[in-house]
Amino acid sequence: FGSTNVILALSSALFLLAAGAFSLASKSGARKWMLASVALAVLVPYLNPPHDFTGEIIKDIDTRYSRVWIYDGIDPATKRQARYMTDSIYGTQGGSFLDNPNELVFEYPKFFDRAAELYPGFTKALMIGAGVYSYPKHFVQAYPAATLDVVEIDPELVQLARQYFSF
């Protein structure tokens, strides 16, 4: 059935329930509150504009846990070709450069390396949620004497990382 269809079905059911409640409301004050609630529900998605996919979507899949888009585009900071993964129209969760899949695209995973400054000589680490596995690939190169255990709830993300992100 897919997560998108589930969301559309639930949205339709909630809209019908709200319309029914609106039609049954006997007091004009209650109708005004219901009308304001419906208007707010319609406007909320526009308060945070969707992410502009700057490249071609090469995979659109519903996993057990989310809908995932994989697309190619140009990294705005380096102007290099990159492949991205997102499960939201409001941002991109992971990516890798097509010319060097082990190099980190985003700045936030680079902060994970700060742990090595706090604990020099560490031998093991744990990462919860790896997405496209960009940081684990970096970790293996940056810390060859250490091991990294990765916990990922969505097994399909592991397969997508292997197929599209050189994991």
HUDA-V751654 format. One record per residue. N is the residue number from 1. RES is the residue in one letter. PHI is phi in whole degrees, 0 to 359 (NA if undefined). OMEGA is omega in radians with two decimals (* if undefined). Layout:
{{N:RES:PHI:OMEGA} {N:RES:PHI:OMEGA}}
This chain:
{{1:F:NA:3.05} {2:G:87:-3.09} {3:S:294:3.13} {4:T:296:3.13} {5:N:292:3.08} {6:V:298:-3.14} {7:I:297:3.12} {8:L:296:3.13} {9:A:295:3.11} {10:L:296:3.11} {11:S:298:3.12} {12:S:297:3.14} {13:A:296:3.12} {14:L:295:3.11} {15:F:297:3.12} {16:L:296:3.08} {17:L:296:3.13} {18:A:295:3.12} {19:A:296:3.10} {20:G:296:3.12} {21:A:296:3.13} {22:F:297:-3.11} {23:S:290:-3.14} {24:L:272:-3.10} {25:A:295:-3.05} {26:S:268:-3.09} {27:K:265:-3.12} {28:S:294:3.10} {29:G:295:3.12} {30:A:295:3.12} {31:R:295:3.13} {32:K:295:3.11} {33:W:296:3.13} {34:M:294:3.11} {35:L:296:3.10} {36:A:296:3.12} {37:S:296:3.12} {38:V:296:3.12} {39:A:298:3.12} {40:L:296:3.13} {41:A:297:3.12} {42:V:286:-3.07} {43:L:277:-3.05} {44:V:306:-3.13} {45:P:300:-3.11} {46:Y:273:3.13} {47:L:288:3.10} {48:N:240:-3.02} {49:P:297:-3.11} {50:P:294:3.10} {51:H:295:3.10} {52:D:268:3.07} {53:F:294:-3.04} {54:T:269:-3.11} {55:G:221:-3.09} {56:E:275:3.08} {57:I:285:-3.11} {58:I:255:3.10} {59:K:207:3.08} {60:D:228:-3.00} {61:I:221:2.99} {62:D:263:3.02} {63:T:269:3.10} {64:R:294:-2.99} {65:Y:249:-3.12} {66:S:193:2.99} {67:R:266:-3.05} {68:V:235:3.01} {69:W:246:3.01} {70:I:242:-3.10} {71:Y:214:3.08} {72:D:262:3.13} {73:G:197:3.12} {74:I:252:3.09} {75:D:293:-3.08} {76:P:295:-3.09} {77:A:282:-3.04} {78:T:251:-3.08} {79:K:63:3.11} {80:R:260:3.11} {81:Q:288:-3.13} {82:A:219:3.04} {83:R:246:-3.06} {84:Y:236:3.01} {85:M:229:3.08} {86:T:215:3.01} {87:D:239:-3.10} {88:S:210:3.06} {89:I:278:-3.08} {90:Y:256:3.13} {91:G:167:-3.12} {92:T:242:-3.05} {93:Q:270:-3.06} {94:G:208:3.11} {95:G:187:3.04} {96:S:211:3.09} {97:F:286:-3.13} {98:L:288:-3.13} {99:D:274:3.09} {100:N:205:-3.04} {101:P:298:-3.12} {102:N:271:3.13} {103:E:275:-3.12} {104:L:285:3.13} {105:V:277:-3.03} {106:F:267:-3.13} {107:E:282:-3.01} {108:Y:300:3.12} {109:P:290:3.12} {110:K:294:3.10} {111:F:291:3.10} {112:F:298:3.13} {113:D:293:3.12} {114:R:297:3.11} {115:A:299:3.12} {116:A:294:3.08} {117:E:287:3.14} {118:L:282:-3.11} {119:Y:231:-3.13} {120:P:297:3.14} {121:G:81:3.13} {122:F:298:-3.11} {123:T:241:3.11} {124:K:209:-3.12} {125:A:211:3.14} {126:L:231:3.07} {127:M:236:3.12} {128:I:255:-3.10} {129:G:82:-3.08} {130:A:240:3.09} {131:G:57:-3.12} {132:V:270:3.09} {133:Y:65:3.11} {134:S:292:-3.14} {135:Y:290:3.08} {136:P:303:3.09} {137:K:297:3.10} {138:H:296:-3.10} {139:F:302:-3.12} {140:V:301:3.13} {141:Q:283:-3.05} {142:A:283:-3.06} {143:Y:228:-3.06} {144:P:295:-3.14} {145:A:273:-3.09} {146:A:250:3.06} {147:T:244:3.13} {148:L:233:3.01} {149:D:269:-3.12} {150:V:240:3.06} {151:V:248:3.13} {152:E:232:-3.07} {153:I:288:-3.04} {154:D:258:-3.11} {155:P:297:3.12} {156:E:291:3.07} {157:L:295:3.09} {158:V:297:3.13} {159:Q:295:3.11} {160:L:295:3.10} {161:A:296:3.10} {162:R:293:-3.04} {163:Q:285:-2.99} {164:Y:244:-3.03} {165:F:233:3.04} {166:S:56:3.10} {167:F:275:*}}
